[in-house]
């Protein structure tokens, strides 16, 4: 009887190519589906007569959908697998993005944002799990491979920064010109969804990771990750206020469309660069220190535009924010990967995604409510910074569960 063939270990080049391709899922789920709305908010608010609270409620609806999608992910993952969930969720998100351009009623737009949020959660969780599996194939570069995936959000932000102002200007003579931006963004999501077919097909052919003989079986327990989950919840509360309202703040301060495009594009480029900046930090620590450090830096970036209108400092805020915030997300995936076996990764990533979504439900509405008061958007961002610093304090208390971190996690 012949022994089974030994699986071929992918080269670093192949792993990097797969990580970059999967990163388009992050571009769809967060870079475009979630964050492009901040660029559209001033035009939609002016056209539809929204308050800041209602404008924030649109992203709250998106976060509520994201929350529902995150809760459904473990069940769907067991039945469909991450590859099918990645592509299917991305296609659904594309449809709902296009649909946002066909309605002007508040209820219809809220529904579209809700559905797009649910679809984007499927993409983000599935992509995060696949990126973690890539990292397990090359543990020495797992932080980099995770960072490449999450850095795909930056590509979505950069492309949105270019596409949205162009679409708004090209359609300015047409009623509800912002609809054309939604259609363009939806078409971009659809294109990325088609590219995702390649990594999904390749990784679906890989055998699912199995526990190593003799290894103690571990499951994800919420209590063991309590401080990390609490800190990540407050990250969701704090960061989304900035990403929802910073463009509206800049426009209210008199910044031109070109300046806003430069600011947002630089933020996106910083997201793309962050994979290399923080890869070593994510590989080195198995506890909550990366989450704490990155949350603290993010609080500084969030506070700057609330304290000053000096353009160099505003640009510094965007660069620092972009260079940090997706690495906070990557830090939680690294925490799960370091402390749990492969079989528990999906449950761990889904749990962190769920509390992330819960925080995002609170953030936009609270910041919008504050902004409608005497303090304006600046006071709303102060609240966001305080939430991030509180998250840093909680994250610092998260301890590692395994003595040897990622070394105890088997490779695929």
C-alpha positions as CSV (number, residue, x, y, z in Angstrom):
1,X,0.0,0.0,0.0
2,X,1.4,3.4,-1.0
3,X,1.7,6.1,1.5
4,X,-0.3,9.3,0.9
5,X,1.6,12.1,-1.0
6,X,3.3,14.7,1.1
7,X,1.5,18.1,0.8
8,X,3.6,20.7,-1.1
9,X,4.5,23.7,1.1
10,X,3.7,26.9,-0.8
11,X,6.6,29.3,-1.3
12,X,6.7,32.7,0.3
13,X,5.9,34.2,-3.1
14,X,2.8,32.1,-3.4
15,X,1.7,32.9,0.1
16,X,2.2,36.6,-0.4
17,X,0.3,36.5,-3.7
18,X,-2.6,34.7,-1.9
19,X,-2.6,37.2,1.0
20,X,-2.7,40.1,-1.5
21,X,-5.6,38.6,-3.4
22,X,-7.5,37.8,-0.2
23,X,-6.8,41.4,0.9
24,X,-9.3,42.5,-1.7
25,X,-11.9,41.0,0.6
26,X,-10.8,43.5,3.3
27,X,-11.0,46.3,0.7
28,X,-14.6,45.3,0.0
29,X,-15.8,44.7,3.5
30,X,-14.3,47.7,5.3
31,X,-12.4,49.9,2.9
32,X,-15.4,50.4,0.6
33,X,-18.6,49.0,2.1
34,X,-17.9,50.7,5.5
35,X,-15.6,53.6,5.1
36,X,-16.5,55.1,1.8
37,X,-19.7,56.4,3.4
38,X,-17.7,59.0,5.3
39,X,-16.8,60.6,1.9
40,X,-20.4,60.6,0.9
41,X,-21.8,61.8,4.1
42,X,-21.4,65.6,3.5
43,X,-23.1,65.4,0.1
44,X,-26.0,63.2,1.3
45,X,-26.5,65.2,4.5
46,X,-26.8,68.4,2.5
47,X,-29.1,66.9,-0.1
48,X,-31.4,65.0,2.2
49,X,-31.4,67.4,5.2
50,X,-30.0,65.0,7.8
51,X,-28.9,65.8,11.3
52,X,-25.5,64.5,12.4
53,X,-27.4,62.0,14.6
54,X,-29.2,60.6,11.5
55,X,-26.0,60.6,9.5
56,X,-24.3,58.6,12.2
57,X,-27.3,56.2,12.4
58,X,-26.5,55.1,8.8
59,X,-23.2,53.7,10.0
60,X,-24.9,52.4,13.1
61,X,-27.3,50.4,10.8
62,X,-24.3,49.1,8.9
63,X,-22.7,48.1,12.2
64,X,-25.9,46.3,13.3
65,X,-25.8,44.3,10.1
66,X,-22.2,43.6,10.7
67,X,-23.1,42.4,14.2
68,X,-25.7,40.0,12.9
69,X,-23.3,38.7,10.2
70,X,-20.6,38.1,12.8
71,X,-23.0,36.1,14.9
72,X,-24.0,34.0,11.9
73,X,-20.4,33.4,10.8
74,X,-19.5,30.3,12.9
75,X,-22.7,28.5,11.8
76,X,-22.2,29.5,8.2
77,X,-18.5,28.6,8.3
78,X,-19.2,25.1,9.4
79,X,-21.7,24.5,6.6
80,X,-20.2,26.5,3.7
81,X,-16.5,26.9,4.6
82,X,-14.5,30.1,4.6
83,X,-13.7,30.2,0.8
84,X,-17.4,30.1,-0.3
85,X,-18.3,32.6,2.5
86,X,-15.6,35.0,1.3
87,X,-16.8,35.1,-2.3
88,X,-20.5,34.9,-1.6
89,X,-20.4,37.6,1.0
90,X,-18.4,39.9,-1.3
91,X,-20.9,39.4,-4.1
92,X,-23.8,40.2,-1.8
93,X,-22.0,43.3,-0.5
94,X,-21.5,44.5,-4.1
95,X,-25.3,44.1,-4.8
96,X,-26.2,46.1,-1.6
97,X,-23.8,48.8,-2.4
98,X,-25.3,49.3,-5.9
99,X,-28.7,49.2,-4.3
100,X,-27.9,52.2,-2.1
101,X,-27.9,54.3,-5.3
102,X,-31.5,53.4,-6.1
103,X,-33.2,54.8,-3.0
104,X,-33.4,58.2,-1.4
105,X,-35.8,57.5,1.5
106,X,-34.2,57.2,4.9
107,X,-35.7,53.8,5.6
108,X,-34.5,52.3,2.4
109,X,-31.0,53.6,2.9
110,X,-30.9,52.3,6.4
111,X,-31.9,48.9,5.1
112,X,-29.2,48.9,2.4
113,X,-26.6,49.8,5.0
114,X,-27.8,47.1,7.3
115,X,-27.7,44.4,4.6
116,X,-24.3,45.6,3.3
117,X,-23.0,45.4,6.9
118,X,-24.1,41.8,7.3
119,X,-22.5,40.8,4.0
120,X,-19.3,42.5,4.8
121,X,-19.0,40.7,8.1
122,X,-19.1,37.4,6.3
123,X,-16.3,38.6,4.0
124,X,-14.1,40.0,6.8
125,X,-14.3,37.0,9.1
126,X,-13.8,34.5,6.3
127,X,-10.9,36.5,5.0
128,X,-9.3,36.8,8.4
129,X,-9.5,33.0,9.0
130,X,-7.9,32.3,5.6
131,X,-5.2,34.9,6.3
132,X,-4.5,33.2,9.6
133,X,-4.2,29.9,7.8
134,X,-1.7,31.4,5.4
135,X,0.3,32.7,8.4
136,X,0.4,29.2,9.9
137,X,2.1,28.0,6.7
138,X,5.0,30.4,7.4
139,X,4.9,31.2,11.2
140,X,8.0,33.4,10.9
141,X,6.1,35.8,8.6
142,X,2.6,35.3,9.9
143,X,2.4,38.9,11.2
144,X,3.3,40.2,7.7
145,X,0.8,37.9,6.0
146,X,-2.0,39.0,8.4
147,X,-1.0,42.6,7.9
148,X,-1.2,42.3,4.1
149,X,-4.7,41.0,4.4
150,X,-5.9,43.7,6.7
151,X,-3.9,46.3,4.8
152,X,-6.2,45.6,1.9
153,X,-8.6,48.0,3.6
154,X,-6.2,50.8,2.8
155,X,-6.5,50.0,-0.9
156,X,-10.3,50.3,-0.6
157,X,-9.9,53.7,1.2
158,X,-7.5,55.0,-1.4
159,X,-9.7,54.0,-4.4
160,X,-12.7,55.5,-2.6
161,X,-10.9,58.7,-2.0
162,X,-10.3,59.0,-5.8
163,X,-13.6,57.6,-7.1
164,X,-16.1,59.4,-4.8
165,X,-15.1,63.0,-5.4
166,X,-14.8,62.3,-9.1
167,X,-18.3,60.8,-9.3
168,X,-19.8,63.6,-7.2
169,X,-18.2,66.3,-9.5
170,X,-19.1,64.4,-12.7
171,X,-22.8,64.1,-11.6
172,X,-23.2,67.5,-9.9
173,X,-25.7,68.7,-12.4
174,X,-27.9,65.6,-11.7
175,X,-30.4,65.3,-8.9
176,X,-29.0,63.2,-6.0
177,X,-25.6,63.2,-7.5
178,X,-24.3,61.0,-4.7
179,X,-26.1,58.0,-6.2
180,X,-23.5,57.7,-8.9
181,X,-20.8,57.3,-6.3
182,X,-22.7,54.4,-4.8
183,X,-23.0,52.7,-8.2
184,X,-19.3,53.2,-8.9
185,X,-18.3,51.8,-5.6
186,X,-20.6,48.8,-6.1
187,X,-19.1,48.1,-9.5
188,X,-15.6,48.2,-7.9
189,X,-16.7,45.7,-5.2
190,X,-18.0,43.4,-7.9
191,X,-14.7,43.5,-9.8
192,X,-12.8,42.6,-6.6
193,X,-15.3,39.8,-5.9
194,X,-14.4,38.2,-9.2
195,X,-10.7,38.3,-8.3
196,X,-11.4,36.7,-5.0
197,X,-12.5,33.5,-6.9
198,X,-8.8,32.6,-7.4
199,X,-7.6,32.5,-3.7
200,X,-10.9,31.0,-2.6
201,X,-10.5,28.1,-5.1
202,X,-6.9,27.5,-4.3
203,X,-7.4,27.5,-0.5
204,X,-10.6,25.4,-0.7
205,X,-8.4,22.6,-2.1
206,X,-6.2,22.7,1.0
207,X,-7.0,20.2,3.7
208,X,-8.6,21.8,6.8
209,X,-6.0,22.0,9.6
210,X,-6.3,19.2,12.1
211,X,-5.1,19.0,15.7
212,X,-1.7,17.6,16.3
213,X,-1.5,14.1,18.0
214,X,-1.0,14.5,21.7
215,X,-1.9,18.2,21.7
216,X,-4.4,19.3,24.4
217,X,-7.7,20.2,22.7
218,X,-8.6,23.9,23.4
219,X,-11.8,25.7,22.7
220,X,-12.5,29.4,22.6
221,X,-13.8,30.7,25.9
222,X,-15.0,34.3,26.2
223,X,-13.9,34.6,29.8
224,X,-10.3,33.8,29.0
225,X,-10.2,36.7,26.5
226,X,-12.3,39.0,28.6
227,X,-10.0,42.0,28.8
228,X,-9.0,41.7,25.1
229,X,-12.7,41.5,24.1
230,X,-13.6,44.5,26.3
231,X,-10.7,46.6,24.9
232,X,-11.6,45.7,21.4
233,X,-15.2,46.7,22.0
234,X,-14.1,50.1,23.0
235,X,-11.9,50.2,19.9
236,X,-15.0,49.7,17.9
237,X,-16.7,52.5,19.8
238,X,-13.9,55.0,19.3
239,X,-12.4,54.4,15.9
240,X,-15.7,54.4,14.0
241,X,-16.6,58.0,15.1
242,X,-13.4,59.2,13.5
243,X,-13.9,57.3,10.2
244,X,-17.6,58.4,10.0
245,X,-17.2,62.1,10.8
246,X,-13.6,63.2,10.1
247,X,-14.4,64.2,6.5
248,X,-17.5,66.1,7.6
249,X,-15.4,67.8,10.2
250,X,-12.8,68.8,7.6
251,X,-15.4,70.2,5.3
252,X,-17.1,72.1,8.1
253,X,-13.6,73.7,8.8
254,X,-13.4,74.9,5.2
255,X,-11.2,72.3,3.7
256,X,-11.5,72.0,-0.1
257,X,-12.5,68.8,-1.9
258,X,-8.9,68.4,-3.1
259,X,-7.5,68.7,0.5
260,X,-10.1,66.1,1.7
261,X,-9.0,63.7,-1.1
262,X,-5.4,64.1,-0.2
263,X,-6.1,63.6,3.5
264,X,-8.2,60.4,2.9
265,X,-5.8,59.0,0.3
266,X,-2.8,59.4,2.6
267,X,-4.8,57.7,5.4
268,X,-5.4,54.8,3.0
269,X,-1.8,54.6,1.9
270,X,-0.8,54.5,5.6
271,X,-3.1,51.5,6.1
272,X,-1.4,49.7,3.3
273,X,2.0,50.4,4.8
274,X,1.0,49.4,8.3
275,X,1.4,45.7,7.5
276,X,5.2,46.0,7.6
277,X,5.3,48.6,10.4
278,X,3.6,46.4,13.0
279,X,4.3,42.9,11.8
280,X,7.1,42.4,14.3
281,X,5.0,43.6,17.2
282,X,2.2,41.1,16.3
283,X,4.7,38.2,16.0
284,X,6.6,39.1,19.2
285,X,3.8,39.3,21.8
286,X,1.1,36.7,22.6
287,X,-0.8,38.9,25.0
288,X,-2.8,42.1,24.8
289,X,0.1,44.6,24.7
290,X,-0.1,45.1,20.9
291,X,-3.9,45.9,21.3
292,X,-3.1,48.3,24.1
293,X,-0.3,50.2,22.4
294,X,-2.1,50.6,19.1
295,X,-5.3,51.7,20.8
296,X,-3.4,54.4,22.7
297,X,-1.7,55.7,19.5
298,X,-5.1,55.7,17.8
299,X,-6.5,57.9,20.6
300,X,-3.8,60.5,19.9
301,X,-4.6,60.5,16.2
302,X,-8.3,60.9,16.9
303,X,-7.8,63.8,19.2
304,X,-5.6,65.9,17.0
305,X,-8.2,67.3,14.5
306,X,-10.5,68.0,17.5
307,X,-7.8,70.3,19.0
308,X,-6.3,72.0,16.0
309,X,-7.0,73.0,12.4
310,X,-3.3,73.3,11.5
311,X,-3.0,71.4,8.2
312,X,0.3,69.6,8.9
313,X,-1.1,68.2,12.2
314,X,-4.4,67.2,10.5
315,X,-2.4,65.3,7.9
316,X,-0.3,63.8,10.7
317,X,-3.6,62.6,12.3
318,X,-4.7,60.9,9.1
319,X,-1.3,59.2,8.6
320,X,-1.1,58.0,12.2
321,X,-4.7,56.8,12.2
322,X,-4.2,55.0,8.9
323,X,-1.0,53.5,10.1
324,X,-2.5,52.0,13.2
325,X,-6.2,51.3,13.1
326,X,-6.3,48.1,10.9
327,X,-3.3,46.8,12.9
328,X,-5.6,46.8,16.0
329,X,-7.8,44.4,14.1
330,X,-4.9,42.3,13.0
331,X,-3.7,42.2,16.7
332,X,-6.8,40.4,17.8
333,X,-6.4,37.8,15.0
334,X,-2.8,37.4,16.1
335,X,-4.0,37.0,19.7
336,X,-6.3,34.2,18.7
337,X,-3.7,32.5,16.5
338,X,-1.0,32.6,19.2
339,X,-3.3,31.2,22.0
340,X,-5.6,28.7,20.3
341,X,-5.3,25.7,18.0
342,X,-6.5,25.9,14.4
343,X,-9.8,24.3,15.3
344,X,-10.8,27.2,17.5
345,X,-9.7,30.0,15.3
346,X,-13.0,30.5,13.6
347,X,-14.8,30.8,16.9
348,X,-12.2,33.2,18.3
349,X,-12.1,35.5,15.2
350,X,-15.9,35.5,15.1
351,X,-16.1,36.5,18.8
352,X,-13.8,39.4,18.4
353,X,-15.6,40.5,15.2
354,X,-18.9,40.4,17.2
355,X,-17.8,42.7,19.9
356,X,-16.1,44.9,17.3
357,X,-19.5,45.2,15.6
358,X,-21.2,45.9,18.9
359,X,-18.8,48.8,19.6
360,X,-19.5,50.2,16.1
361,X,-23.2,50.2,16.8
362,X,-22.7,52.6,19.7
363,X,-20.0,54.9,18.3
364,X,-21.6,56.7,15.3
365,X,-24.9,57.5,17.1
366,X,-23.2,58.7,20.3
367,X,-20.7,60.9,18.4
368,X,-23.5,62.2,16.1
369,X,-25.6,63.0,19.1
370,X,-22.7,64.9,20.7
371,X,-22.0,66.7,17.5
372,X,-25.5,68.0,17.2
373,X,-24.9,69.8,20.6
374,X,-22.9,72.8,21.5
375,X,-19.5,71.1,21.2
376,X,-19.9,70.1,17.6
377,X,-17.9,67.3,15.9
378,X,-14.8,68.3,17.8
379,X,-16.3,67.2,21.1
380,X,-17.5,64.0,19.5
381,X,-14.0,63.1,18.6
382,X,-12.8,63.8,22.1
383,X,-15.3,61.2,23.2
384,X,-13.9,58.8,20.6
385,X,-10.3,59.3,21.9
386,X,-11.4,58.7,25.5
387,X,-13.0,55.4,24.4
388,X,-9.8,54.3,22.7
389,X,-7.7,55.1,25.7
390,X,-10.0,53.1,27.9
391,X,-9.7,50.2,25.5
392,X,-5.9,50.5,25.7
393,X,-6.1,50.2,29.5
394,X,-8.3,47.1,29.3
395,X,-6.2,45.5,26.5
396,X,-3.0,45.9,28.6
397,X,-4.6,43.5,31.2
398,X,-5.1,40.7,28.6
399,X,-2.6,37.8,29.4
400,X,-1.4,35.1,27.1
401,X,-3.0,31.7,27.5
402,X,-0.1,29.5,26.2
403,X,3.4,29.4,27.5
404,X,5.0,29.3,24.0
405,X,2.4,31.3,22.0
406,X,2.4,30.5,18.3
407,X,4.9,27.8,18.7
408,X,2.2,25.6,20.3
409,X,-0.1,26.1,17.3
410,X,0.6,23.5,14.5
411,X,1.2,24.5,11.0
412,X,-1.1,23.4,8.3
